[in-house]
Amino acid sequence: MPKPPLTLYLAAPRGFCAGVDRAIKIVELALQKWGAPVYVRHEIVHNKFVVDGLRDQGAVFVEELDEVPDDRPVIFSAHGVPKAVPAEAARREMVYVDATCPLVSKVHIEAERHHGEGLQMVMIGHAGHPEVLGTMGQLPEGEVILVETVADVAGIAPRDPARLAWITQTTLSVDDTAEIVRALQARFPGIIGPAKDDICYATTNRQASVKAIAGKIDALLVIGAPNSSNSRRLVEVGRSEGCAYAQLVQRAADIDWRALEGIASVGVTAGASAPETLVNEVIEAFAARYAVQVEKVETAREDIEFKVPRVLRQSA
């Protein structure tokens, strides 16, 4: 029996961004330099396949610094950490490497600069996300007000409504964030924003590529982890662009084939912490069931690369 025809629209850019690539290299180089075990505070990036692979090489993932022995190196995840964490590592005279994405560090620097000018910060982000905890932890308690939705804007009570600046998590929905910013500007006309958007290039590009394929497809599969903010936003973008079936899958084994019965076209993308290996796995799973034609839809090209810290470059 012949396989039914199916067009796979492969979004580009997709998958690893420069910050994720750098963070993974940092763990691998640290293992080469110091040997196993190397400890990592929080998942280095939000992807089980990546984390499991590094764990197999000797990385030990923990949630807090007090789980790390004094005599072993520790790496801080790409999401960033509150200032208190490296301060405690220094107090304990630990060897530590900061794998915070440089674009997250940029937001930390902005927050500190505005704080130094006497401004209180309003951060747009998701409560409890490690990046948000890390950014809010750059400033004293009470100096950063978190808002998640347009509705939240009406309820905040800043110290001085005329002395505010806003920053954002780097992995938010571009469209949703723009709405919240408009609400902030309407309520606080003098609020100061970043010179350049805090939402990172990779998040913006991946959302744009989903918008480009959404009108062509019957279903969208986003390869990424449930705790990956940028991956979950891609699902939301697909749905908001009219894609009736948009699902997050960690691997090909998670695909709900019954939900895809009778479809003629599927869009495939991957969050910024999902490796291309998992994209290929999904394509192969479709090719086993359908007569697949793959069409690449490219909306941008990415050639950004971030250097690893000097201490690891010397060992490479």
PyMOL commands that set and color helices and strands:
alter all, ss='L'
color gray80, all
select helices_A, chain A and resi 18-34+48-57+65-67+84-91+102-116+130-136+150-155+174-187+201-214+229-240+252-254+257-260+276-287+310-313
alter helices_A, ss='H'
color red, helices_A
select strands_A, chain A and resi 5-12+38-41+59-62+74-76+96-98+120-124+144-147+164-168+219-223+245-249+265-270+291-298
alter strands_A, ss='S'
color yellow, strands_A
deselect
rebuild
show_as cartoon
